[in-house]
């Protein structure tokens, strides 16, 4: 598995020789917070540099650095105090953006139906916040003068840009607009208009409304350097986010060699009949099942059939199988209790029961409890590919995309041919297909 990630890292490091365009901005941010009819206003000033390459975007604001590396399909976030970078999948931003956007649209529609006059989740304002379109046309007002172009929605200002600026090649506009969209959120109709003029405006003002908070962000372009070298970063110095056990275990598991994964599966296969011979039939059943969850093989191994009758006749195993197919919420609640009781009885197969309990808790609308069960199971046996995929699903539903893709990429590293990986690939293909405006093309090899 190390070889796969080594190739991606090598591709990212090769980009250090690439020349691009470096933009320098002076930034002023005016923020208003409204809470219980009280309003707090404050102003911040800062500067930033933005490197735009053909397949990488590197943003530095003070000590904070964010790198979008498209050939490696990664985002790097600096951790200055640790002198390294947190790494996440490039899909984490796009995955969260699209999921939360749909959530906001749903809530906004409910507020509109309730007759809320000044809807904080107004559809167009949310399109502007997330740089995404819904199925309906946007009600935007455009005003032009000789010096600037402005856009608003229902008398709320959205974006203003000056007609003066630095002329740039057409190819530079897409990475520039991706930078604006990912960092600030600008309505797609506005970025379409911005892309029609082959220049980077000297001044831009972005207005954002986000549930009790409004920002007015003014960007002043102070310098444009063409043919600039890509900033040198020690991106290979990876930092595990905080002390979070999910990231730590995922990173450790991704380092597992193929031989170690095969050995873990072989150990489950060897231990299962041994436990059956010892009369520990629940443990045996759990090990046989988890072997399939790890390898993706749908059929039980021949060793199972040597013990099939004894295993299926065991009352604890019968209770397990009954708990795996609840048909109502009441049955699911009973199943969770049954699985909890069986977990206390098992030893070698305890992690399998935790996995099933996690899936049951998730179906009952208890994602945090489900995640805790999955993690406990994977700490006992990290080679269960299917459990990593399911844990990623739970985090994705909880709007925690960085954890979701950390889990999904761990499943993919363990066993890229596992049938469950097809769901992850389908989601990524869908994101790429539906939102190419957020992605730079990866150079062909």
N, C-alpha and C positions, 0 to 999 in steps of 0.2 A: 504493500500500500504506500510505502514511502516514495517509491519511484513516481507514482502518479502526481503527488504533490510537489516532488522535486522538479518535474517537467514544468509545471505551472509557475514555480518560483523562478526557474531559469528563464522562462519567457518574459516574466516581469522584469528581471534584472537586465535582460538584453535591451529593454526600452530606455535604459539610462543613457544610451548613446544617441537617442532620438532628439532632433531639434524641433522646437515648436515656437509658440508665441507666449510671451510673459506680459500679463496685464497688471498694473498697479492701481489700486483704488484707495481713496480716502472715504471713510464711511461714517455717517452719522445716523444713529437710531433713536427715534423718539418713541417711547412706549407708554401707553396708558392702560392701567389695570383698574377694572371696576369690580368691586366686591361689597355687597350689602349697601348699595347706593353710595359708596365711597370711591373716589377715584384717585389713583396715585400716578403721577407722571414722573418720568425720569429720562435723561438723555445720556447716551454713550457715544463716544467717538473712538474710532479705531482705523487701522489700515490693513490691507490684505494684498497678497499677490496671488495671481491665478495663472498657472501654466496650462496652456491648451495645446495638446499634442494630437496626432492623428488617431491615437488609440488610448490616450491617458489624459486625465485631468487631475492636476495637483493644486490644492488650495491651501494657502497658509495665512492664518489670521492670528497675529501674535505668536504664542508658542503652540497654538493648535494647528495641526496639519491633517488634512483629509485627502486621500489619494484614491481616485477611481481608476483601477487598472483593468481594462477590458480584456486583454488577452489572458490574464490570470483569473478573470471573473471574480475579482475581490475588491473590497473597500478596506482601506487601512485608515485607522483613526489613531493619532498619536497619543501617547501617555507620557508627557514630558517628565514627570517625576520618576517614572520607571525606565526612561530612556529607551523606549521601544514603541511598538504599534500593536493595537488590537486589530485582528483580522476578521472579516465577515464576508459572506457571499455577496456578490454584486446584486443578487436578487433581493436582498433584505430590504433595501430602500423601496424598490419597485413593488415588492410583495406587500409591504406594510401600506404603502401609498394607495394601492388599488383597493386593498381590503378595507382600510379605514375610510376611504372615500365613499365606498358603497354604504358603509355603516352610517356615515354622516348624512348621505342623501336620504336614507331610510328615516332617520330621526328628524331630518328637516321636513320631509313630507308629512310626518305625524304632527309636527308643530304647525305647519301651514294648514293642515286639516282642522286643527284646533282653533284657528283664527288668530294666531299670533301675528301682530301687525309688523313689528320689526324683528323678523325671524333671524336669530343669530346663526342658524344653519341654512341660510338662504342658498339655494342651489348654485347660483352663479358665483357667490362668494366662496363656496366650497370648491368649485371648479378652479377658481383663482388660487385658493390656498394650496391645492394639491397639484395644480398644473395638469388637470385631467378634464375630459369632456364627458358629459352625460349624453343621453339620447336626444335631448331637446336643445333647440337653438338658444344661444345666450343673448340676453338683452343688454347689449353694451352700447354706450354712447361714446363716439369718437369726436374729439375736437382738435383742430389743427391751427397753428399759427406759423409764422415764418421761423420761429425759434424752437417750437416744441410740438409734440403730439401727445395728447392725453386721452385716457380711457377711464370711464366710470360706469357704475351700475346703480340705478335708482338714487342718483345724487351722491353716491359713495365713491370717492376717488379710488382707482385701482393701480394705475401705472401712468407715469409720464416719462418721456424720454426726449432729449434734445435732438434737433435735426443736425447739429454740428457734432463731429466726432472724427474717429480715425478710420480711414478707408482700409478695408481688409479683403483678402480673397474670399470668394464665396464659400470655399471649403472650410474656412475658419468659423463661419456663422453657426454651424450645428453644434460644435463643442461649446461655443460661447453660450448658446441658448440652453444647452443641457446644464451648464453651470448655473445659469439664472434659475432654471426650473427646479433643479434639485436643491439649491441652497435657499431660495426665497419663495418659490411658488408664484407663477405668473400664468394667467389664463391662456390656454392654447391659442385662442383667437388673437390675443395680443402678441404672442411670440411669433405667430404666422406673419403678422404685419411687420414685426421687427426684422424678420428674416428676409423681407422683400428689399431692404435697403442694405447695400454692401458696406456697412460701416458699423463700428461699435460706438454708441453714443457717448458723448463727453460726460453727460449727466443723466442719471436715472433716479426716479423716486418711486418706490414700491410701497403700496398700502396693503396691509394684511389685517383681516379680522378673524380672530380665533377664540371663540367662547370666553368672553369677558376680557379679552386682551386685544388691543389694536397696536400695530406698529407702523411707523412711517420711516422707511429706510432709504437714505439718500446715498447714492454711489457717485463719486466723482473720479473719472478716469484721469490719472495723473501721468501715466507713462505707458507706452506700448513698445515692447522690444521684440522684433522679429528675429527668427533664427536663433532663439535662445536655447541653451542646453537644458535638458530636463534636470530639475533639482535632484541632488544626490540624497537619497534616503536609505537608512538601514532597515528596509522593510522586512528583511528576514529575521529581525530581532522581534519575535512575536511575544506579546504579553497576554496572559490569560486574564480576561476582564475580572477585576476584583478577586474575591475568593470564592466565586460562584462554583459550586461543585459540578454543575452541568457542563460548563465550558472546560473545566479541568479534566473531567472524565472523558469528554468527547475528544479532546486533544490527545490524551494518553491512548485512547482506543484507536484513533486514526494512525498512530505510530505502530500499530500491531502489524507485524510482518504476515505475509500470506501463510507461511509455515506455522505461525502461532495461531492464526485463525483455524487452520485445518486441524491443529492439535487440540484446540478447544472443542471443536465439533467431534473429533475422534474420542475425546474424553467423555463427552455426553453419551456417545454411542456405546462406549465400553462400560460406563457406570450403570446405565439403565438395566441391562440383564443382571448385573451383579446385585443391584438393589432388589430386583424381583426375586432372585435366588435367596436373598436374606429375609424375604417376606415383607419388604418395604414397597408394596405395590403402588402406593400413591406416588412415591418418589420416582419409581420406575416409569410410570405413565407420564409424569411431568417431564422427565428427561427425554423420553421419546418425542413428546410434543415439541419441546424447545429445540430439539435437533432440527425439526422441520422449519421452525421459525427462524433459525439461524441460516440454514442452507437454502430455504425456499422450495425444498422438495415436498411435493404433495403426498407422496406415498410413504407409508411407514417402512422402515428397514426390515429385512428378513428376521432379525433378532426379535422384533416385536411379536411376530406371529408364533414364536416359540413359547411366549408367555401370555398370548392374547386372552385365552380363556380365564386364567387366574386373575389377570389385571382387570378385565371387564366385570368379573364377579365380585371384586372388592367393593364394599359399601362406600368407602371414601371416594373411590374412582367414580362410582355411579353418581354420587352427590356432585362431584366435579362436573361431569358431563351434563347433568341436569342444570347446573348453574350457568353453563355456557350459552344457553339459548332462551333467555327470558323473553316473554311475549308481551309484557306490560311493565309499567313503572313499579307496581307492587312486586312483581316477580323479580325485577332487577334489584330492588332493595333487598329482597330475600337472598338473591344470588350474592350480593356483596357481603352479606353477613355469613353466608355459607363459605365463601372463598376466604374470608377472614379467619373462620374457625379452622378450615383446612390448612391454612398457612401456618397456624400454630402447631399442627401435627407433622408437617413436612420438615425435612432437613435439606437433603441434597436437591430436591426439586422445589424448594420454597420460592425461588425467583420466578418460576413459571406461574405459580399461583398469584404472585404479586402482579405479574403482567396481566393476567385475566381480571384480577380485581381492579386494576387501573382502567382497563377498557370499560368495565361495568360502571365505575365511578364517573368516567367521562360521559357515558350515556345518560347518567343521572344528573348531568349538569354540574359536576364537581371537578372542574379541570385542575385546580390547584392540588387537590387531594390525589387525583389521578397521576399528575406529574411526579408527586412525591413517591408514589408506589412504583412507577416506572424507574425512577432514579435508584431506588433501593434495590430493585431487581437487577439493574444493569451494573450496580456496584458489585453484586455477587457474581454475575456472569455477563461481562460486557460484549461477548461475541454474538449475542442474539440480535441479528440484523433487524428483524421485524419489530422488535421493541424500540429500537432507535427511531425507526420510521414512525411508529405510533406516537412516541413522545414528541417528535417534531410536529405531528398533526395537532397534538394538544396545544403546543406553544403557538402554533399558527392561529388556532381559534382564539387564543388569548391575546392576539395582536402583539406577540413577541417574536418577530421574524428572525432576529439574530440568533436566538436560541433554536428556533425551528430549523433554520438552515444548518446550524452547527450539528444538530441531531441528524438531519437528512444527509448531510455530507459524510457524516460518520457511517451511516448505513451504507452509503454508496462506496465508501472506501473499504468497508469490510467485505462486501459482496455485491459488486456492481451488476451481477446478473440475476440478483434476487427479483422475483416478480413484483414486489412492492415498490421497487425503484421506478417502475413504469409510471406510477402516479406522480412522483416527484418530477420526472422528466416531462410529463404531460403539462404540469403546472408551469414549469420553466419555459417550455415551448410556447405555451399560451401567452405568458408575459412578454416574451420576445416578439411574438407575432402581433399582438394587440398594441404594444407600446414601443415601437422602434424609435420613436422620437426621444427616448431617454437613453439610447444605446449608441455608442460609437462602433463603427465596423471594425472587426478584428482582422488584421492583415492576414492574407492567405499565406500558408507555409510553402 
